[in-house]
Amino acid sequence: MIYPAFGFPIVEVAIIIGGILVSQIYLSISDCSNKRRLAHLCTAIFMGLSVIIPLGAMSGLCAACASLIISFDCAHLFIRLNRHFCVSRWRESIVTHVSSLIELLAWFYYLKASLWFVASRYGTGVLGHDIIITTLTAAHFVYAGFGIVVMLRGLELILPKLQRRRCYQISAWIARLGPIIVAIGIQWNGTIEFISAVILACSVFGLAVTILLEIKTSFSRSLRLLQRMILIGLGGLQLVPIWTMLCAMGYALRDFLPDLALPIPMMVKYHGQVNAFAYVLPSLVLIFFVRHIAIRNKELAR
């Protein structure tokens, strides 16, 4: 999908950049094996080839290879989680393996994004949507789904007491299920879509408040200046999605106030691009550096 203002397929490139950065940062902060990191580097290569090759069978085939790698990873996670469920009681498994369920949800979003990306590179739409909406939906699942889940996981690692806050727990689960809530709203009717946008906006506000409060309380003399600066930057980034969710609510008004509702091009510019490049990716990069510095300080202290 070429945008005249840029002259190159910006959404497809954003999907590839988001996929590789989010997956590699997640695998890094989760101390996963180098084989998984290499496998997901291959997904980026296949996706890149699919963008270079013109739309059609070969482009779709390259995208399908990337999707196949992601599906194998999801299947591995599901089998591992199922084994845990088999050896313990169901309720105990839910409580004990919440992190594994969240990990599976994150990779499910990435898999779904890759499937929509495959369809767009074949030159076909999904569920009656055209190629443009199909490609934008793939980007939505990469950032609003995969990226948000991984970002919250990273925040919980660098701010361990964050999960004790009830407001954060509720807001985080709503944010994790955000793409599913939005999909339900879009498929039903405009009223449900607007309500889902309002719920997500409230969860984003709740996340911003609790994360800022936790960052404020986490400051101590033991933190280095660089760590403090990164935490301040991370706190500032939490204000960005408040704007992007206001834009989403404006788009959801199209069935009620069509003259005031944001059109798709403006949603891409003021919601999608800002959410991806001014919130999710910068937050993940800062989380990676905070965690890397903390691990290095522990190693030096030994």
Steps between C-alpha positions, in 0.01 A plus 500: 500500500674815374424836656560793261648713777772244572554315172552162667283242680518657847242275668668181380839630615347596836369143538847356434678746731243448774507123466876468518552754782213380719589132457873550556451722806254250646733206438784701654322603821360147535846340466385274215733286292702633209317256271170681558667836438649374174167351393324833545776680314411268212136612524613859445707392199205318344270796567756734347521286188122497473498882495781522242323252270189643327158395627404148397574133560875532567455794734227312687717188516785690670256648750354152557848366588529769769154411629595132511798571728278700736235224498763241601601722792135540606446124476809438716372743766153344493636145541724610788209675672272201446752274675494728805120484503505121482723455803310735735147602578328732254448792740851470641638497146319821409648683799848347476548534126350843436830620353500206256143583397600862441800386295273280289259791452786724380617250239139434398472869409825478302372189321171670416687805371712275278191327355340834408837604355508182287156583359602857420817385319299251295290798397178391667294646784373328815138487621386722215758772565723641226879462490561834674283416803647147508854641516406757763338226710824299486688805629236545771555146628879549501496817709168512690511125566849350495682822589274603788508155664880487479531859624287425807707189568816709487355763734412228751859377488662839565226614742423184702255671738287624212291181497390562861292798391141390434440781250797380297383138505156589362630753247777267381261214427265730309798631300623145428156403371467832316524368140238234578269759657542730198437213256176411679387862490576542129324176405182577700396863460610858550364524855697198622810629321473841669446339842805275445706806402391679820589194712843479339554874548420464872743207530773703328442788743513254792827353371655844456410609855615180673823473300588865570431450872713185510786669315484787752515262798776288343755785501780441746854616562632167377381576147753650267430825313451313172244269659311796642497678165372187325223455759398865458486450123300181547254686721460777243422247228201375701317825415516431125226230480251734667511707179490197271197354680318833470559468125364144511187625674469767230515231230237291682259796472467455123155334530365777726682818394648428156602864447709504819642146480862446399546337157736205443797710371491720809466193725813355339688827555382607846414165658695222330833669432510686832405186693767293324796738475439736792374254760543124453844479338667777709355348820635156409845638422515689833377192689774295334769749610368525857499123536843466337651759737340332804634157402846644438503674841412170671783324318748772600381482864586130529 
